[in-house]
Amino acid sequence: MKLISFMICMFLAAGGMSAQPKAQFTPEDLQIFHQYLSYIKPFKNLSKTEVLEKTATFFLGKPYVAQTLETVEEETLVVNLRVFDCTTFVETVIALSRTASSAIPAFNTYLNELQHIRYRNGEINGYASRVHYTSDWVYENERNGKLKNISVALGGRMEEKAIGFMSAHRESYRQLKDDDATLQAIVVREKEINGRGGFAFLPKANIAITAPLIPHMAMIGFTTDIRGLDVSHTGFAFREGDRLTFIHASSARKKVVIDEKRLSDYCLGQRSCTGILVSQIM
């Protein structure tokens, strides 16, 4: 498949000139982006929640593929609208929704939105500049005004477990197993995360009773009892009448789906799931 990789350059976008970040994408990704713009145009003035819903459901049925960000040797903004893992689905839906509601809904607007969601301070400076841990991703995007962790407001509590899965399993990460400098940068980041005193989440026993209060299209992170790890899966809360489920890129179903199970039942059915981290998109 032909890939397009651009260095930082200036090009004429709809509405004016704008800088485009270095990114990797295919002609098909660009085609899907323009299809999305045509699809979302009648809905762009709806509420943020409705735009998020329309954006997420646009991708129903798209294939699940793991590790789509690991296709390049040098850390680059990877754009893939063809297939998703659970994290890239969440990032893409938020970035596209923000693009659709912007003054200039152009492709380079989307690239900038995606880069600022995925990378610390919106700057790409090697593998460690990508925000890898979901609780850290929520912290950074809350700090930048893109979302708000409402887990405690829903009756949750702080989880103070030590985060360190990546450094403890460096052999599982191509970028870490032979690169001590990058590993050390990850260790520094883990220490910073652990210095915050934990992250807020809603215990699994409380999800069912709290479900009526969880906002439609809130970002959901399924917290885990796996040592050193905070979150093992992500998606968006999805309300169908009085039933709260979630929309996500499912590794089990191998595609983007609105799950058949209620949000509470899904977590209860996962032995390692300890609860959910709930963030309202701003």
C-alpha positions in Angstrom: 0.0 0.0 0.0 1.4 3.4 -1.0 2.2 5.6 1.9 2.5 9.4 1.8 5.0 11.0 4.2 5.3 14.8 4.3 7.9 16.9 6.1 6.7 20.1 7.7 5.6 22.2 4.8 3.2 24.9 3.8 0.2 24.1 1.7 -3.1 25.7 0.7 -5.9 24.3 2.7 -9.6 25.1 2.6 -9.8 28.5 4.2 -6.2 29.5 4.0 -2.5 28.6 4.4 -1.6 26.4 7.3 1.4 24.4 8.5 1.1 20.6 8.1 2.9 18.4 10.6 5.1 15.5 9.5 2.7 12.6 9.1 2.3 9.2 7.4 -1.0 8.4 5.7 -2.3 6.7 2.5 -4.4 8.1 -0.3 -7.3 6.0 1.1 -6.9 7.8 4.5 -7.3 11.1 2.7 -10.3 9.8 0.8 -12.0 8.6 4.0 -11.3 12.0 5.6 -13.1 13.8 2.8 -16.0 11.2 3.0 -16.2 11.9 6.7 -16.4 15.7 6.1 -19.3 15.3 3.6 -21.0 12.9 6.1 -20.6 15.2 9.2 -21.4 18.5 7.5 -25.2 18.4 8.2 -24.4 17.6 11.9 -21.4 19.9 12.6 -23.5 22.5 14.5 -25.1 19.9 16.8 -23.9 19.5 20.4 -20.3 18.2 21.0 -21.8 15.0 22.3 -23.9 14.5 19.1 -21.0 15.2 16.9 -18.9 12.7 18.8 -21.7 10.1 18.4 -22.0 10.7 14.7 -18.3 10.5 14.3 -17.9 7.3 16.2 -20.8 5.6 14.4 -19.3 6.6 11.0 -16.6 4.0 11.7 -18.9 1.1 12.7 -17.6 -2.1 11.1 -14.1 -0.8 10.4 -11.6 -3.6 11.2 -9.7 -3.9 14.4 -5.9 -4.1 13.9 -3.4 -3.9 16.8 -0.2 -1.8 16.9 -1.0 0.4 13.9 1.3 3.1 15.3 4.3 0.9 15.3 4.7 0.8 11.5 7.4 3.4 11.3 11.1 3.3 12.4 11.2 7.0 13.4 8.4 8.3 15.6 6.0 10.0 13.3 2.3 11.1 13.4 0.7 8.0 11.9 -2.8 8.6 10.5 -4.9 5.5 9.8 -8.7 5.9 9.2 -8.9 2.4 7.7 -8.3 0.2 10.7 -8.2 0.9 14.5 -7.1 -0.4 17.8 -9.0 0.7 20.9 -6.7 3.7 21.5 -6.5 5.0 18.0 -10.3 4.7 17.7 -10.7 7.0 20.7 -8.1 9.5 19.5 -9.4 9.6 16.0 -13.0 10.2 17.0 -12.1 13.0 19.3 -9.7 14.6 16.8 -12.2 14.4 13.9 -15.0 15.7 16.0 -12.9 18.7 17.0 -11.9 19.2 13.4 -15.6 19.1 12.2 -16.6 21.8 14.7 -13.6 24.0 13.9 -13.5 27.2 11.8 -11.3 25.4 9.2 -12.3 21.7 9.0 -9.3 20.8 6.8 -7.0 17.8 6.8 -4.1 19.7 8.4 -6.5 20.8 11.1 -7.2 17.2 11.9 -3.4 16.4 11.9 -2.8 19.1 14.4 -5.7 18.0 16.6 -4.5 14.4 16.5 -0.9 15.3 17.3 -1.9 17.4 20.3 -4.1 14.6 21.6 -1.5 11.8 21.1 1.7 13.6 22.1 2.8 15.4 25.3 2.4 19.2 24.7 1.7 18.3 21.0 5.4 17.8 20.3 6.9 14.7 18.6 10.3 14.0 20.0 10.9 10.3 19.9 8.9 7.3 21.2 8.8 8.6 24.7 7.0 11.8 23.7 3.9 9.8 22.8 1.6 9.5 25.8 1.4 5.7 26.4 -0.4 5.1 29.7 -4.2 5.9 29.5 -4.3 7.6 32.9 -1.4 9.8 31.8 -3.2 10.4 28.5 -6.3 11.6 30.4 -4.1 13.8 32.7 -2.5 15.5 29.7 -5.6 16.0 27.8 -7.5 17.3 30.8 -4.6 19.7 31.4 -5.1 20.9 27.9 -8.8 21.4 28.3 -9.9 18.6 25.9 -11.6 16.4 28.6 -12.4 16.1 32.3 -12.0 13.0 34.5 -15.3 12.8 36.3 -14.8 9.4 38.0 -14.6 10.9 41.5 -17.7 13.1 40.9 -19.5 9.9 40.0 -18.6 8.3 43.3 -15.3 6.8 42.4 -12.0 6.9 44.3 -8.2 7.1 43.7 -6.2 4.2 42.6 -2.7 4.5 43.9 -1.0 1.4 42.3 2.5 1.9 40.9 2.7 2.3 37.2 5.6 0.7 35.5 4.5 -2.0 33.0 6.4 -0.7 30.0 9.8 -0.5 31.8 9.2 -3.9 33.4 8.5 -5.5 30.0 10.9 -3.7 27.8 11.4 -6.8 25.7 7.8 -6.5 24.5 8.4 -3.1 23.0 10.5 -2.8 19.8 11.5 0.8 20.7 12.7 -0.2 24.2 14.3 -3.6 24.1 17.6 -2.3 22.6 17.5 1.4 23.4 18.5 2.3 27.0 18.1 6.0 26.4 14.4 5.6 25.4 13.9 3.1 28.2 15.2 5.7 30.7 12.9 8.3 29.3 9.9 6.0 29.9 11.1 5.3 33.4 11.3 9.1 34.1 7.7 9.4 32.8 6.5 6.5 35.0 8.1 8.1 38.0 6.2 11.4 37.1 2.9 9.5 36.8 3.5 7.8 40.2 4.3 11.1 41.8 0.8 12.3 41.2 -0.7 10.2 43.9 -2.7 7.9 41.6 -5.6 8.3 39.2 -9.4 8.5 39.7 -11.6 5.6 38.7 -15.1 4.1 39.4 -14.9 0.6 41.0 -16.6 -2.1 39.0 -19.2 -2.8 41.8 -20.4 0.8 41.4 -20.9 0.9 37.6 -24.4 -0.4 37.4 -25.9 1.9 40.0 -24.0 4.9 38.6 -24.8 4.1 35.0 -27.7 6.7 34.7 -25.2 9.4 35.6 -22.4 8.5 33.1 -22.6 10.8 30.1 -23.3 9.5 26.7 -20.1 9.5 24.7 -17.9 9.9 27.8 -14.5 8.3 27.2 -14.2 5.1 29.1 -10.9 3.4 30.2 -11.3 -0.1 31.7 -8.9 -0.2 34.7 -7.0 -3.4 35.3 -5.4 -5.4 38.1 -2.4 -6.2 35.8 0.7 -5.3 37.8 2.1 -1.9 36.7 -0.7 -1.2 34.2 -3.5 1.3 34.6 -6.0 0.7 31.8 -6.3 -2.3 29.4 -9.0 -1.1 27.0 -10.8 2.0 26.0 -14.0 3.2 24.2 -16.9 5.6 24.6 -20.0 5.2 26.8 -23.0 4.7 24.5 -26.6 5.2 25.7 -29.5 3.3 24.0 -32.6 4.3 25.9 -32.1 3.3 29.5 -29.3 0.9 28.5 -25.7 2.0 28.8 -23.2 0.1 26.7 -20.1 1.3 24.9 -18.8 1.8 21.4 -15.2 0.6 20.8 -12.7 -1.1 18.5 -13.1 -4.7 19.7 -10.3 -7.2 19.6 -12.7 -10.0 20.2 -15.2 -8.9 17.4 -12.3 -7.7 15.2 -14.1 -4.5 14.3 -15.7 -1.3 15.6 -18.9 -2.2 17.4 -21.6 -1.0 19.8 -21.1 -3.7 22.3 -23.9 -6.1 23.0 -23.2 -6.1 26.8 -24.1 -3.3 29.2 -21.0 -1.4 30.4 -21.3 -2.8 33.9 -21.7 -6.4 32.7 -18.7 -6.1 30.4 -16.4 -5.1 33.3 -17.9 -7.7 35.6 -17.3 -10.3 33.0 -13.6 -9.4 32.7 -11.6 -11.0 35.6 -8.8 -8.4 35.4 -11.2 -5.4 35.2 -11.3 -3.4 38.4 -13.5 -0.6 37.2 -13.7 2.3 34.7 -12.0 5.7 34.3 -14.7 8.1 33.0 -13.8 11.3 31.2 -16.3 13.7 29.7 -15.1 15.2 26.4 -15.1 19.0 26.5 
